[in-house]
Amino acid sequence: MEGRFPGRILPYALLFPSIAVIAVFLLVPAVEALRLSFFEVSPFTGHGTFVGLANFGELVSSEIYRHSLKVTLLFAVGVVALGLAGSLAVAVLASLRLPGFGVYRAVLLWPYALSPAVAGTIWALLFDPSTGPVTVLLRAVTGLSPNWMMDGTYALAVTVVAATWKMLGFNIVFFLAGLQAVPQELREAAQVDGAGAVRVFWRITFPILSPVTFFLFVMNSLYAFFEVFGLIDVMTQGGPGGATEILVYRLYQDAFISARWGIASAQSILLFVMVGVLTLLQFRLAGRRVVYA
């Protein structure tokens, strides 16, 4: 028997708080950002002068902006590749039914519960050029003492690892759920036919995991573009020499440091469009390889 609301107003009344929150915190700022992207706004008076597409033209021709785009793409590729490969390997180990692994699985989840600022602080302390445990260990084992605050390549690598670690728990939860959905009968049948563990994984387990893998591929891409500002701000502030200045941090610099609100708004629109196109390409290309049971 289907239940019905006792009136026509009640459903809309229940939806109104959610719609109001979306409108106030998402739609209105998005429309305002789109409007400001066509203006050059004075930081002193707040008045804007209409400049059309000049802000977008300046960004496209800006060497600094193109550098930030390159850094963002490298950062995103590193986070997605390392995050998916690492979390899948850890999830496979965590799925083993061994004594004490319940606690092990619980510990794996806690990095995702940390705020980006806290995660950034932890990794900044670990890689401190003078007293960081990782730096001390590298110095003792290899004799090398790399300074990630001065070396751009090393800084980008460290931030990629930190961002990957932050997302590890999220990925593992979904991979564990996917692994539990793999029919044990298929694995046993393949083993009876003489297939080894590696062959069973690539021929049976991984294809069944493809929907989960594709979902995490999209989510990790969005995370790398949008959700690492706090981590970058705490660890490197975009340095050294812009080596870790991803697009979202470039946007912050122009909006809140340089007070170039028109340029910053144009950047937000371009970032939204780029991520939208990237997501669409992921669905059109990678989505074809997904096997749904």
C-alpha positions as CSV (number, residue, x, y, z in Angstrom):
1,M,0.0,0.0,0.0
2,E,1.5,3.3,-1.1
3,G,1.5,6.1,1.5
4,R,0.6,9.7,0.6
5,F,1.3,13.0,2.1
6,P,-1.7,14.5,3.9
7,G,-1.6,17.6,1.8
8,R,0.0,19.3,-1.2
9,I,2.0,21.9,0.9
10,L,3.8,19.4,3.2
11,P,6.2,18.0,0.5
12,Y,7.3,21.4,-0.6
13,A,7.7,22.5,3.1
14,L,10.0,19.6,3.7
15,L,12.0,20.3,0.6
16,F,12.3,24.1,1.3
17,P,15.2,24.0,3.8
18,S,17.4,22.0,1.4
19,I,16.5,24.1,-1.6
20,A,17.1,27.3,0.4
21,V,20.6,26.1,1.5
22,I,21.5,25.1,-2.1
23,A,20.2,28.4,-3.4
24,V,22.0,30.6,-0.8
25,F,25.3,28.8,-0.7
26,L,25.6,27.4,-4.3
27,L,23.4,29.0,-6.8
28,V,23.6,32.6,-5.7
29,P,27.5,32.6,-5.4
30,A,27.7,30.8,-8.8
31,V,25.6,33.5,-10.5
32,E,27.5,36.3,-8.8
33,A,30.9,34.7,-9.8
34,L,29.6,34.5,-13.4
35,R,28.6,38.2,-13.3
36,L,31.8,39.4,-11.8
37,S,33.9,37.5,-14.4
38,F,32.8,40.1,-16.9
39,F,33.9,43.1,-14.7
40,E,37.1,44.6,-13.4
41,V,36.3,45.3,-9.8
42,S,38.0,48.0,-7.8
43,P,39.3,46.7,-4.4
44,F,38.8,50.1,-2.8
45,T,35.3,51.1,-3.9
46,G,33.9,47.7,-4.9
47,H,32.5,49.2,-8.1
48,G,33.0,47.2,-11.3
49,T,33.8,48.3,-14.9
50,F,32.4,46.0,-17.6
51,V,35.2,44.5,-19.6
52,G,33.5,41.7,-21.4
53,L,35.7,38.7,-22.0
54,A,38.9,40.6,-21.2
55,N,39.4,38.7,-17.9
56,F,39.2,35.3,-19.7
57,G,41.6,36.6,-22.4
58,E,44.1,37.6,-19.8
59,L,44.0,34.2,-18.2
60,V,44.4,32.3,-21.4
61,S,47.4,34.4,-22.3
62,S,48.9,34.4,-18.8
63,E,52.1,32.3,-18.4
64,I,51.4,32.1,-14.7
65,Y,47.9,30.7,-15.2
66,R,49.1,28.1,-17.8
67,H,51.8,27.1,-15.3
68,S,49.2,26.6,-12.6
69,L,47.1,24.5,-15.0
70,K,50.1,22.3,-15.8
71,V,50.9,21.8,-12.1
72,T,47.2,21.0,-11.4
73,L,47.1,18.3,-14.2
74,L,50.4,16.7,-12.9
75,F,49.1,16.9,-9.3
76,A,45.7,15.3,-10.3
77,V,47.3,12.5,-12.3
78,G,49.6,11.7,-9.4
79,V,46.8,11.7,-6.8
80,V,44.5,9.6,-8.9
81,A,47.0,7.0,-10.1
82,L,48.8,6.6,-6.7
83,G,45.5,6.8,-4.8
84,L,43.6,4.1,-6.7
85,A,46.6,1.8,-7.0
86,G,47.6,2.1,-3.4
87,S,44.2,1.9,-1.9
88,L,43.3,-1.1,-4.0
89,A,46.4,-2.9,-2.8
90,V,45.7,-2.0,0.8
91,A,42.0,-3.0,0.4
92,V,43.0,-6.4,-0.9
93,L,45.2,-7.0,2.1
94,A,42.5,-5.6,4.5
95,S,39.9,-8.0,3.0
96,L,41.9,-11.0,4.2
97,R,40.2,-12.7,7.1
98,L,43.1,-12.8,9.5
99,P,43.1,-12.3,13.3
100,G,43.3,-8.6,14.4
101,F,42.5,-7.3,10.9
102,G,39.3,-5.7,12.1
103,V,41.3,-3.2,14.1
104,Y,43.6,-2.8,11.1
105,R,40.7,-1.9,8.8
106,A,39.4,0.6,11.3
107,V,42.7,2.4,11.5
108,L,42.9,2.7,7.7
109,L,39.8,4.9,7.7
110,W,41.0,7.7,10.1
111,P,43.0,9.8,7.6
112,Y,39.8,10.7,5.7
113,A,38.3,12.0,9.0
114,L,41.0,14.6,9.4
115,S,40.6,18.1,8.0
116,P,43.0,19.0,5.2
117,A,44.8,21.5,7.4
118,V,45.5,18.9,10.0
119,A,46.6,16.4,7.4
120,G,48.9,19.0,5.9
121,T,50.4,19.8,9.3
122,I,51.2,16.2,9.9
123,W,53.0,15.7,6.6
124,A,54.8,19.1,7.0
125,L,56.2,17.9,10.3
126,L,57.1,14.4,8.9
127,F,59.1,16.0,6.1
128,D,60.5,18.9,8.1
129,P,64.0,19.6,6.5
130,S,65.7,19.7,9.9
131,T,63.9,17.5,12.4
132,G,61.3,15.5,10.3
133,P,61.4,11.8,10.9
134,V,61.3,11.0,7.2
135,T,64.2,13.5,6.5
136,V,66.2,12.0,9.4
137,L,65.7,8.5,8.1
138,L,66.7,9.4,4.6
139,R,69.8,11.2,5.9
140,A,70.7,8.1,8.0
141,V,70.1,5.5,5.2
142,T,71.2,7.3,2.0
143,G,73.2,10.3,3.3
144,L,70.8,12.6,1.3
145,S,68.9,15.4,3.0
146,P,66.4,16.7,0.4
147,N,64.7,20.0,1.3
148,W,61.2,19.9,-0.1
149,M,60.7,23.6,0.8
150,M,63.4,24.5,-1.7
151,D,63.1,21.8,-4.3
152,G,60.0,22.2,-6.5
153,T,59.9,18.7,-7.8
154,Y,60.3,17.2,-4.4
155,A,57.6,19.5,-3.0
156,L,55.1,18.4,-5.6
157,A,55.9,14.8,-4.9
158,V,55.4,15.3,-1.2
159,T,52.1,17.1,-1.6
160,V,50.9,14.3,-4.0
161,V,51.7,11.7,-1.4
162,A,50.0,13.7,1.4
163,A,46.9,14.3,-0.6
164,T,46.7,10.6,-1.6
165,W,47.1,9.6,2.1
166,K,44.2,11.9,3.0
167,M,41.9,10.2,0.5
168,L,43.1,6.7,1.3
169,G,40.3,5.8,3.8
170,F,37.6,6.9,1.4
171,N,38.9,4.8,-1.4
172,I,39.5,1.7,0.8
173,V,35.9,1.7,2.1
174,F,34.5,1.4,-1.4
175,F,37.1,-1.1,-2.6
176,L,36.4,-3.2,0.5
177,A,32.7,-3.1,-0.3
178,G,33.4,-4.1,-3.9
179,L,35.6,-7.0,-2.9
180,Q,33.0,-8.4,-0.6
181,A,30.6,-8.4,-3.5
182,V,32.8,-10.7,-5.6
183,P,31.2,-14.2,-5.6
184,Q,33.5,-16.7,-3.9
185,E,32.2,-19.4,-6.2
186,L,33.8,-17.7,-9.2
187,R,37.2,-17.5,-7.5
188,E,37.0,-21.2,-6.4
189,A,36.0,-22.3,-9.9
190,A,39.0,-20.4,-11.4
191,Q,41.4,-21.9,-8.9
192,V,40.1,-25.4,-9.7
193,D,40.8,-24.8,-13.3
194,G,44.4,-24.0,-12.4
195,A,44.4,-20.2,-12.4
196,G,46.8,-18.5,-10.0
197,A,46.0,-15.8,-7.5
198,V,47.2,-13.0,-9.9
199,R,45.2,-14.4,-12.8
200,V,42.1,-14.7,-10.7
201,F,42.4,-11.1,-9.6
202,W,42.8,-9.6,-13.1
203,R,40.4,-11.9,-14.8
204,I,37.6,-12.1,-12.2
205,T,38.0,-9.7,-9.3
206,F,39.1,-6.5,-11.1
207,P,36.4,-6.6,-13.8
208,I,33.8,-6.9,-11.1
209,L,35.4,-4.0,-9.3
210,S,35.3,-1.8,-12.4
211,P,32.1,0.2,-11.4
212,V,33.7,1.0,-8.0
213,T,37.0,1.9,-9.7
214,F,35.3,4.2,-12.2
215,F,33.4,5.9,-9.4
216,L,36.6,6.4,-7.4
217,F,38.4,7.6,-10.5
218,V,35.9,10.4,-10.9
219,M,35.7,11.3,-7.2
220,N,39.5,11.4,-6.8
221,S,39.8,13.6,-9.9
222,L,37.3,16.1,-8.4
223,Y,39.1,15.9,-5.1
224,A,42.5,16.7,-6.7
225,F,41.0,19.7,-8.4
226,F,38.8,21.2,-5.7
227,E,39.5,19.8,-2.2
228,V,43.2,20.2,-1.5
229,F,43.4,23.9,-0.9
230,G,43.8,23.5,2.9
231,L,46.6,20.9,2.5
232,I,48.5,23.0,0.0
233,D,48.1,26.2,2.0
234,V,49.5,24.6,5.2
235,M,52.3,22.7,3.5
236,T,53.7,24.9,0.8
237,Q,51.5,27.9,0.2
238,G,51.9,27.2,-3.5
239,G,55.7,27.2,-3.4
240,P,58.6,26.9,-3.9
241,G,58.5,29.1,-6.9
242,G,54.9,28.1,-7.8
243,A,55.8,24.4,-8.0
244,T,52.7,23.4,-6.1
245,E,50.4,26.3,-7.1
246,I,47.4,24.5,-8.3
247,L,44.5,26.3,-9.9
248,V,42.3,26.6,-6.8
249,Y,45.3,28.1,-4.9
250,R,46.0,30.5,-7.8
251,L,42.3,31.5,-7.6
252,Y,42.7,32.2,-3.8
253,Q,45.8,34.3,-4.4
254,D,44.1,36.5,-7.0
255,A,40.9,36.8,-5.0
256,F,42.1,37.3,-1.4
257,I,45.7,38.4,-1.7
258,S,45.7,40.6,-4.9
259,A,42.0,41.5,-4.6
260,R,41.5,40.9,-8.3
261,W,37.9,39.7,-7.9
262,G,37.0,39.8,-11.6
263,I,40.0,37.7,-12.6
264,A,39.3,35.3,-9.7
265,S,35.7,34.9,-10.8
266,A,36.8,34.2,-14.3
267,Q,39.1,31.6,-13.0
268,S,36.3,29.9,-11.0
269,I,34.2,29.7,-14.2
270,L,37.1,28.3,-16.2
271,L,37.8,25.8,-13.5
272,F,34.2,24.7,-13.4
273,V,34.1,24.3,-17.2
274,M,37.4,22.4,-17.3
275,V,36.3,19.9,-14.6
276,G,32.9,19.5,-16.2
277,V,34.5,18.7,-19.6
278,L,37.0,16.3,-17.8
279,T,34.2,14.5,-16.0
280,L,32.2,14.2,-19.3
281,L,35.3,12.7,-21.0
282,Q,35.7,10.3,-18.2
283,F,32.2,9.0,-18.6
284,R,32.4,8.9,-22.4
285,L,35.8,7.1,-22.5
286,A,36.5,5.2,-19.3
287,G,32.8,4.6,-18.7
288,R,32.7,2.2,-21.7
289,R,35.1,-0.1,-20.0
290,V,33.0,-0.5,-16.9
291,V,31.4,-4.0,-16.5
292,Y,28.1,-3.9,-14.6
293,A,27.0,-7.3,-13.2
